[in-house]
């Protein structure tokens, strides 16, 4: 798979839609880099992006430092980390998170 940094691939768009369906808020609980570039992000979220060439990165902004959870060519591995961390963050805020449909 070839991705362009900041431009989500189809699987990242589908992942974002799944997260919203589960009750998470895009740009607040999670960010898919490049999906909604003109919207304000919260100061605390879990992010995922496609990397140049291939691969994915899942990260968390911690003050002025970006903490990378995983960088991998395996979408399912990146997806699993992203979902787990975003759900944990949302639940910590008191959000009721629905179970995954998959």
N, C-alpha and C positions, 0 to 999 in steps of 0.2 A: 504494500500500500504506500502511496506517495501522498504526503500531506504538506501543506504550506503553513509555517508558523503563524498562529493567530487566526487561521481560517479553519473552522471545524469541518471534518469529514462527515459523511452521512451517519456513521456510527456514533459520532460525538453529538450530533443533533438528536439522534434517537435516544441517547443516554440522557441528555438534558430534558427531553420530553418525559421520559420515565421518571426522572427525579421530581419534576413538577407534579406529575400524577400521584406520586407518593406523598406529596404535601410539603416538599422543600421549596424554598423561594430562590429562583434564579437571581443572581447578582447579590444575594444576601447570604444564603447558606452555601451556595456553590456558584462557580463561574466556569463556563466553557469558553476559553479564550477565543475571541474573534466573533462570537455569536451575537452579542449585543454591545458593540464597542462604544456606542454613544450614551449608554446608561451608566449612572453612578453605581459603583460597587460599594458594598459595606466594607468596613475596615477588617473584618474577620470572615473568611470564607475558605473553602477548599477549591482549588482550581485544577483543571485538566486542559492540556493542549496537545495538538499534534506537533511533532518535531519535523524539521526539514529532512527530506529523504524518506525516513520512516521512523516510527516510534512515537511514544507518548511520554508525557511528564505530568505527574501529579504533585502539586505544591500547596503550601500554606504560607501566607504572608505573616510573619511574626515581627511586629514593629517594622524596622527598616530592613530586615533580613528575610529572604525567601528561603523557607525550609522545604527541601525536595523530599517527598516521601518515596517516590519511585520514578525511575526513568527506564523504559523498556520498549522493546519492539513488540511485545505481547499485549495486544489490546485487552484481553480478558484479565490479565494480571493488573494492568493499570486501572481497568474498570473496577475490579474488586477493591483495590485500595481506595480509589476515589469514592465509591459508594459507602464503604465502611466509615471513612473519615467524615464525609459530608453528613451522613446519618447521625454519627456521634455528635458532631457540632450542633446540628439542628435539635436533637433531643436534649442536649445541654441547655438550649435556649427555651425548652418547654414545648417545642413543636411535636405534635402527634404525627408520627411517620407511619404511613401505611406499608404493609408488606409488599414485597416485589411481586409483580405479575409473572415474572419469568421463572 
